[in-house]
Amino acid sequence: MCVLNIGVNVGIGRRVVLQFWLLIENRTIMSDKKNILHLSKPKVVRISTEIAEKAKRIRAIIFDVDGVLTDGRIIYNNEGMESKEFNVKDGQIIQHLKLHEILTGVITGRDSQVVRNRCNELKIDFHYHGVKRKGEKFEDVLMEFGLNTEEVAFIGDDINDLPILTKCGLAATPADGHYKVKEHVDLILQAKGGEGALRELADLVLETRGFYELIIERQLRNE
């Protein structure tokens, strides 16, 4: 681990003072030593100690689909068949969340068979489609799975996600989330919707909870 002292900056809304860096590409949290780790053009995300503490408590990651798992586009062919593009990096991390008993779930306002198929393929723990009142469904999920609000992270990109974003323990939005949503979240992700936003938040949770080294060890053993 390497250390970096950085200045104090105050964000807007729920964002807080930035005190250390998380290197997403290297799954490494900067510490306070003198040996600086020099990397070639690392992708750096500044994470506050408060956000890191929130991430340590997460037992479930819930997310919207359009604009989060996808770039928000809906494509129809001449026969009216719908198609979407998903990022394989988002799907790949779900198995590791499961191995460490972190639930995954979808709460989306649209009802799409394409999305249902993707959720089933990834074996997402729960997925609710065509939800008009997301805040109420969120409360149902808390009761059904015995979760407290501080144990849930949520990623949403638009204003219809605010009823959950303002209640959950760790609220995040993609880099291209709506500007009003950005005023109410803890974390604005570096990735845009459909470009690994879920993966970025999942990496943060797994890293802060101390699971990433175990994941890498299993990969090296080809397990």
Secondary structure, 3 states (H helix, E strand, C coil): CCECCCCCCCCCCCCCCCCEEEECCCCEECECCCCCCCCCCCCEEEECHHHHHHHHCCCEEEECCCCCCCCCCCEECCCCCEECCCCHHHHHHHHHHHHCCCEEEEECCCCCHHHHHHHHHHCCCEEECCCCCHHHHHHHHHHHHCCCHHHEEEECCCHHHHHHHCCCCEEEECCCCCHHHHCCCCEECCCCCCCCHHHHHHHHHHHHCCCHHHHHHHHHCCC
